[in-house]
Amino acid sequence: MTTCSSARLPLLLLVPLALLVAGAAQAAAGDARLDLSTVQAAEGGYVLADGRELSLRLLSRAVEVRVDDQPAQRWLPQSEAVLVSPDGRHRLHLHRGTNGFVDRVSLESPRPR
């Protein structure tokens, strides 16, 4: 009969515990694990309806958005067609053409009261 050594037993318990904690942290963060490949196809530069230039660049879990000469911000994907600003007040809609590629974007901002 073989037995586990006392040094090996904590390691066997540590791995499932680490996976459980990582899964709980991911669920608490609300990470929807969207498929960013659809956003990746939208990388590049666009001109908004008001004439401002906007650029998109895919990062690991977010999308870097830069409008004109302002500093780039990390926007999070809400869906495959909508990105949300860090403060949650602005939305960037990715409009796809008949070929399935993003051909234009529109920026939704809150209306002043």
BAKOL-678977 format. One record per residue: residue in one letter; x, y, z of N, C-alpha, C, O in turn; residue number from 1. Coordinates in steps of 0.001 Angstrom, whole numbers, plus 500000, padded with zeros to 6 digits. Example, Ala and Ser with C-alpha at 12.3 -4.5 7.8 and 13.67 -1.06 7.14 Angstrom:
<atoms>
{'A'; {513190; 494310; 507800}; {512300; 495500; 507800}; {513200; 496700; 507800}; {514236; 496681; 508465}; 1}
{'S'; {512850; 497750; 507080}; {513670; 498940; 507140}; {512900; 500030; 507870}; {513409; 501138; 508039}; 2}
</atoms>
This chain:
<atoms>
{'M'; {500837; 498827; 500000}; {500000; 500000; 500000}; {500885; 501240; 500000}; {501808; 501364; 500806}; 1}
{'T'; {500585; 502159; 499076}; {501388; 503371; 499003}; {500640; 504510; 499670}; {499410; 504543; 499664}; 2}
{'T'; {501371; 505424; 500234}; {500768; 506591; 500878}; {501410; 507849; 500314}; {502555; 507823; 499864}; 3}
{'C'; {500677; 508933; 500339}; {501221; 510216; 499903}; {502126; 510762; 500991}; {501835; 510635; 502181}; 4}
{'S'; {503191; 511352; 500585}; {504067; 511970; 501576}; {503384; 513217; 502114}; {502545; 513808; 501434}; 5}
{'S'; {503730; 513615; 503313}; {503085; 514772; 503935}; {503403; 516058; 503187}; {502614; 517001; 503249}; 6}
{'A'; {504526; 516135; 502485}; {504875; 517331; 501722}; {504059; 517427; 500438}; {503813; 518527; 499943}; 7}
{'R'; {503646; 516307; 499904}; {502929; 516303; 498639}; {501439; 516562; 498829}; {500792; 517108; 497935}; 8}
{'L'; {500895; 516190; 499954}; {499469; 516350; 500207}; {499028; 517814; 500189}; {498019; 518114; 499552}; 9}
{'P'; {499722; 518741; 500849}; {499288; 520141; 500768}; {499318; 520692; 499340}; {498478; 521514; 498974}; 10}
{'L'; {500270; 520248; 498543}; {500332; 520703; 497161}; {499122; 520222; 496378}; {498591; 520956; 495544}; 11}
{'L'; {498681; 518995; 496636}; {497504; 518457; 495954}; {496247; 519225; 496342}; {495324; 519338; 495536}; 12}
{'L'; {496197; 519744; 497540}; {495041; 520524; 497978}; {495139; 521987; 497547}; {494122; 522662; 497388}; 13}
{'L'; {496338; 522461; 497363}; {496560; 523862; 497024}; {496110; 524186; 495601}; {495550; 525257; 495368}; 14}
{'V'; {496341; 523296; 494659}; {495991; 523558; 493258}; {494478; 523725; 493081}; {494060; 524719; 492488}; 15}
{'P'; {493636; 522800; 493566}; {492187; 523022; 493406}; {491698; 524268; 494144}; {490789; 524955; 493678}; 16}
{'L'; {492306; 524555; 495295}; {491912; 525744; 496045}; {492245; 527014; 495255}; {491445; 527949; 495219}; 17}
{'A'; {493419; 527050; 494626}; {493810; 528212; 493822}; {492866; 528383; 492635}; {492501; 529509; 492299}; 18}
{'L'; {492472; 527298; 492004}; {491537; 527383; 490874}; {490169; 527874; 491333}; {489517; 528646; 490630}; 19}
{'L'; {489735; 527432; 492502}; {488454; 527856; 493048}; {488465; 529346; 493366}; {487507; 530055; 493057}; 20}
{'V'; {489538; 529822; 493977}; {489648; 531244; 494308}; {489718; 532083; 493038}; {489088; 533139; 492970}; 21}
{'A'; {490460; 531644; 492041}; {490560; 532389; 490779}; {489204; 532459; 490090}; {488846; 533496; 489532}; 22}
{'G'; {488452; 531373; 490123}; {487118; 531366; 489515}; {486163; 532293; 490232}; {485360; 532972; 489592}; 23}
{'A'; {486239; 532332; 491556}; {485372; 533215; 492334}; {485726; 534675; 492078}; {484837; 535520; 491978}; 24}
{'A'; {487004; 534974; 491974}; {487427; 536354; 491703}; {486966; 536795; 490321}; {486558; 537942; 490134}; 25}
{'Q'; {487031; 535896; 489364}; {486595; 536219; 488007}; {485093; 536466; 487984}; {484633; 537393; 487317}; 26}
{'A'; {484329; 535660; 488696}; {482882; 535848; 488741}; {482524; 537146; 489453}; {481586; 537835; 489052}; 27}
{'A'; {483263; 537483; 490503}; {482998; 538722; 491234}; {483300; 539936; 490379}; {482642; 540968; 490514}; 28}
{'A'; {484277; 539828; 489510}; {484632; 540952; 488643}; {483642; 541128; 487504}; {483664; 542153; 486823}; 29}
{'G'; {482773; 540144; 487285}; {481781; 540253; 486228}; {482366; 540064; 484845}; {481811; 540568; 483868}; 30}
{'D'; {483459; 539358; 484742}; {484117; 539142; 483457}; {483270; 538193; 482624}; {483165; 537009; 482944}; 31}
{'A'; {482665; 538704; 481559}; {481765; 537904; 480737}; {482519; 537022; 479751}; {481910; 536181; 479089}; 32}
{'R'; {483830; 537199; 479640}; {484646; 536412; 478706}; {484085; 536490; 477297}; {483850; 535467; 476654}; 33}
{'L'; {483874; 537708; 476825}; {483398; 537887; 475461}; {484485; 537501; 474479}; {485677; 537595; 474773}; 34}
{'D'; {484064; 537077; 473336}; {485004; 536742; 472274}; {485508; 538036; 471659}; {484788; 538698; 470911}; 35}
{'L'; {486754; 538397; 471975}; {487300; 539668; 471505}; {487785; 539605; 470064}; {488249; 540613; 469531}; 36}
{'S'; {487690; 538451; 469422}; {488119; 538373; 468029}; {487235; 539235; 467137}; {487693; 539740; 466112}; 37}
{'T'; {485967; 539407; 467520}; {485095; 540267; 466738}; {485489; 541733; 466897}; {485343; 542526; 465967}; 38}
{'V'; {485988; 542088; 468078}; {486461; 543450; 468300}; {487813; 543649; 467616}; {488126; 544739; 467139}; 39}
{'Q'; {488604; 542587; 467577}; {489920; 542673; 466952}; {489795; 543087; 465490}; {490653; 543802; 464973}; 40}
{'A'; {488751; 542651; 464833}; {488541; 543017; 463435}; {488250; 544506; 463278}; {488329; 545040; 462171}; 41}
{'A'; {487913; 545183; 464385}; {487598; 546606; 464325}; {488803; 547488; 464604}; {488680; 548713; 464585}; 42}
{'E'; {489966; 546898; 464864}; {491157; 547694; 465154}; {491466; 548634; 463997}; {491347; 548271; 462827}; 43}
{'G'; {491864; 549851; 464353}; {492238; 550808; 463319}; {491702; 552184; 463618}; {491341; 552484; 464756}; 44}
{'G'; {491649; 553023; 462603}; {491205; 554397; 462756}; {489872; 554644; 462090}; {489558; 554053; 461056}; 45}
{'Y'; {489082; 555532; 462698}; {487758; 555883; 462183}; {487566; 557381; 462324}; {488228; 558027; 463136}; 46}
{'V'; {486661; 557927; 461536}; {486272; 559334; 461659}; {484821; 559347; 462132}; {483942; 558764; 461498}; 47}
{'L'; {484586; 560027; 463262}; {483239; 560119; 463811}; {482409; 561111; 463003}; {482952; 561866; 462197}; 48}
{'A'; {481100; 561110; 463216}; {480194; 561989; 462473}; {480517; 563464; 462684}; {480278; 564284; 461798}; 49}
{'D'; {481059; 563806; 463856}; {481393; 565206; 464126}; {482796; 565588; 463650}; {483243; 566709; 463895}; 50}
{'G'; {483496; 564673; 462971}; {484801; 564954; 462399}; {485990; 564558; 463258}; {487129; 564610; 462793}; 51}
{'R'; {485744; 564159; 464516}; {486852; 563738; 465370}; {487386; 562390; 464901}; {486648; 561572; 464352}; 52}
{'E'; {488676; 562174; 465124}; {489299; 560902; 464757}; {489351; 559998; 465978}; {489654; 560443; 467085}; 53}
{'L'; {489055; 558742; 465764}; {489032; 557758; 466832}; {489873; 556566; 466420}; {489796; 556125; 465273}; 54}
{'S'; {490676; 556037; 467333}; {491458; 554838; 467012}; {491188; 553773; 468056}; {491018; 554065; 469240}; 55}
{'L'; {491153; 552528; 467592}; {490918; 551365; 468445}; {492123; 550446; 468383}; {492691; 550213; 467316}; 56}
{'R'; {492510; 549921; 469552}; {493593; 548947; 469607}; {493231; 547911; 470651}; {492890; 548264; 471779}; 57}
{'L'; {493299; 546647; 470297}; {492925; 545559; 471191}; {494035; 545274; 472191}; {495198; 545119; 471817}; 58}
{'L'; {493666; 545207; 473463}; {494573; 544803; 474530}; {494146; 543419; 474985}; {493312; 542796; 474328}; 59}
{'S'; {494683; 542921; 476077}; {494368; 541556; 476488}; {492904; 541371; 476883}; {492270; 540417; 476432}; 60}
{'R'; {492356; 542250; 477706}; {490955; 542121; 478121}; {490155; 543392; 477920}; {489015; 543488; 478373}; 61}
{'A'; {490728; 544343; 477262}; {490053; 545614; 477038}; {490448; 546135; 475664}; {491247; 545524; 474953}; 62}
{'V'; {489879; 547261; 475314}; {490184; 547899; 474043}; {490650; 549317; 474345}; {489986; 550061; 475067}; 63}
{'E'; {491786; 549680; 473790}; {492300; 551027; 473983}; {491631; 551943; 472968}; {491709; 551708; 471762}; 64}
{'V'; {490970; 552995; 473466}; {490263; 553941; 472607}; {490899; 555309; 472779}; {491107; 555776; 473899}; 65}
{'R'; {491203; 555940; 471664}; {491790; 557286; 471675}; {490963; 558157; 470733}; {490746; 557809; 469572}; 66}
{'V'; {490507; 559300; 471257}; {489749; 560254; 470448}; {490616; 561494; 470277}; {491031; 562118; 471253}; 67}
{'D'; {490883; 561840; 469019}; {491767; 562962; 468667}; {493097; 562843; 469410}; {493728; 561786; 469389}; 68}
{'D'; {493519; 563914; 470061}; {494813; 563903; 470747}; {494689; 563641; 472240}; {495658; 563822; 472979}; 69}
{'Q'; {493523; 563220; 472695}; {493336; 562935; 474117}; {494055; 561638; 474480}; {494309; 560803; 473612}; 70}
{'P'; {494381; 561467; 475760}; {495048; 560220; 476171}; {494154; 559003; 475920}; {492930; 559084; 476016}; 71}
{'A'; {494783; 557894; 475600}; {494039; 556658; 475356}; {493439; 556149; 476659}; {494024; 556308; 477730}; 72}
{'Q'; {492261; 555535; 476551}; {491581; 554952; 477703}; {491268; 553495; 477421}; {491104; 553100; 476267}; 73}
{'R'; {491184; 552695; 478482}; {490818; 551284; 478346}; {489301; 551144; 478453}; {488727; 551337; 479524}; 74}
{'W'; {488671; 550812; 477355}; {487227; 550600; 477334}; {486973; 549097; 477408}; {487772; 548298; 476920}; 75}
{'L'; {485863; 548727; 478017}; {485526; 547316; 478176}; {484399; 546932; 477229}; {483467; 547711; 477021}; 76}
{'P'; {484477; 545744; 476657}; {483394; 545301; 475778}; {482159; 544923; 476593}; {482246; 544125; 477526}; 77}
{'Q'; {481021; 545494; 476240}; {479752; 545129; 476863}; {479113; 543998; 476066}; {478475; 543106; 476626}; 78}
{'S'; {479296; 544052; 474761}; {478833; 542989; 473866}; {479792; 542987; 472680}; {480801; 543692; 472688}; 79}
{'E'; {479478; 542203; 471675}; {480351; 542150; 470505}; {480243; 543414; 469659}; {481057; 543632; 468761}; 80}
{'A'; {479237; 544252; 469942}; {479037; 545454; 469136}; {479099; 546738; 469954}; {478938; 547823; 469394}; 81}
{'V'; {479328; 546646; 471271}; {479322; 547845; 472115}; {480499; 547812; 473079}; {480748; 546803; 473739}; 82}
{'L'; {481224; 548934; 473152}; {482294; 549129; 474124}; {481844; 550221; 475094}; {481168; 551169; 474694}; 83}
{'V'; {482217; 550088; 476369}; {481809; 551040; 477391}; {483042; 551723; 477964}; {484055; 551077; 478233}; 84}
{'S'; {482943; 553058; 478152}; {484051; 553846; 478690}; {484319; 553465; 480143}; {483468; 552860; 480794}; 85}
{'P'; {485497; 553816; 480652}; {485837; 553465; 482034}; {484854; 554032; 483061}; {484611; 553402; 484090}; 86}
{'D'; {484285; 555217; 482795}; {483332; 555793; 483747}; {481906; 555298; 483520}; {481010; 555615; 484301}; 87}
{'G'; {481690; 554521; 482452}; {480376; 553949; 482170}; {479394; 554923; 481539}; {478236; 554561; 481327}; 88}
{'R'; {479811; 556137; 481235}; {478903; 557148; 480694}; {478852; 557160; 479172}; {477876; 557646; 478600}; 89}
{'H'; {479871; 556642; 478506}; {479934; 556688; 477040}; {479923; 555267; 476482}; {480461; 554338; 477084}; 90}
{'R'; {479302; 555126; 475325}; {479262; 553835; 474639}; {479732; 554030; 473202}; {479393; 555015; 472546}; 91}
{'L'; {480510; 553077; 472737}; {480997; 553101; 471363}; {480358; 551918; 470639}; {480586; 550763; 470998}; 92}
{'H'; {479562; 552215; 469624}; {478860; 551183; 468862}; {479672; 550834; 467621}; {480091; 551720; 466877}; 93}
{'L'; {479888; 549559; 467404}; {480599; 549067; 466226}; {479556; 548616; 465208}; {478832; 547648; 465444}; 94}
{'H'; {479478; 549309; 464086}; {478493; 549005; 463047}; {479155; 548155; 461975}; {480184; 548531; 461415}; 95}
{'R'; {478561; 547019; 461699}; {479107; 546081; 460722}; {478375; 546208; 459386}; {477168; 546449; 459335}; 96}
{'G'; {479133; 546042; 458323}; {478566; 546056; 456977}; {478022; 544677; 456626}; {478003; 543775; 457464}; 97}
{'T'; {477589; 544522; 455405}; {477027; 543246; 454957}; {478080; 542140; 454927}; {477743; 540956; 454967}; 98}
{'N'; {479362; 542529; 454857}; {480429; 541528; 454829}; {480823; 541064; 456239}; {481661; 540174; 456386}; 99}
{'G'; {480215; 541671; 457283}; {480494; 541271; 458655}; {481609; 542046; 459331}; {481819; 541898; 460535}; 100}
{'F'; {482331; 542873; 458576}; {483410; 543670; 459145}; {482882; 545020; 459626}; {481892; 545532; 459103}; 101}
{'V'; {483543; 545581; 460614}; {483153; 546892; 461128}; {483544; 547938; 460093}; {484717; 548076; 459749}; 102}
{'D'; {482544; 548676; 459598}; {482849; 549698; 458594}; {482716; 551111; 459151}; {483194; 552065; 458537}; 103}
{'R'; {482066; 551255; 460317}; {481985; 552564; 460964}; {481681; 552378; 462444}; {481226; 551318; 462876}; 104}
{'V'; {481940; 553421; 463203}; {481648; 553418; 464636}; {480866; 554681; 464971}; {480968; 555685; 464266}; 105}
{'S'; {480092; 554629; 466038}; {479398; 555819; 466520}; {479577; 555901; 468031}; {479551; 554891; 468735}; 106}
{'L'; {479757; 557119; 468507}; {480003; 557369; 469918}; {478739; 557928; 470546}; {478218; 558952; 470106}; 107}
{'E'; {478250; 557253; 471574}; {477056; 557688; 472291}; {477498; 558328; 473602}; {478134; 557682; 474435}; 108}
{'S'; {477157; 559596; 473776}; {477527; 560330; 474982}; {476249; 560771; 475687}; {475215; 560949; 475044}; 109}
{'P'; {476315; 560947; 476998}; {475117; 561410; 477716}; {474770; 562834; 477297}; {475650; 563655; 477038}; 110}
{'R'; {473490; 563103; 477237}; {473039; 564440; 476841}; {473141; 565377; 478034}; {472821; 564996; 479160}; 111}
{'P'; {473586; 566605; 477785}; {473639; 567573; 478898}; {472232; 567934; 479357}; {471303; 568009; 478553}; 112}
{'R'; {472088; 568157; 480659}; {470756; 568482; 481195}; {470556; 569948; 481317}; {469492; 570392; 481750}; 113}
</atoms>
